[in-house]
Amino acid sequence: MAIQQLTVFVQNKKGTVVSVTDMLAKNNVNIRALSIAETEDFGILRLIVNDEKAAEKVLTAQGYLIKTVDVVGVKIGDEPGKLTSALDVLDKADINVEYLYAFMARTERHAYVVLRVEENAAAEAALEAAGFHLITEADINKL
């Protein structure tokens, strides 16, 4: 049930992000979620897209180094404390969260949270057992 995330290694310089997003747009790839972490010289661009194969193909052809990573997506209520509830479930299940980022759905009063953990299956089982709804690639494609 994991979601495919593209991790793109980019230079930290003017125009790099717009170049990536422009290439994706020109190839009909829609970005659903995005996160950027940077150092002085390089950045890590994390993307959830509607067509990861097409995105990987076009970016690789342009010389970008890309890694595909399975991540867990969870739907949480858009209320104070809901993220804490989800993270508490993982903490109690002894699952470390390496990083996370969130995005809002256009039509629902929920946030979608993308979690990178060591054991996706264990995280998914713990979250489902606690009543959280996991999101799938199909859910991402409906956004």
Summary of the structure (lengths in Angstrom):
residues: 143
radius of gyration: 15.6
end to end distance: 17.2
largest distance: 44.8
contacts: 406
relative contact order: 0.21
helix: 34%
strand: 40%
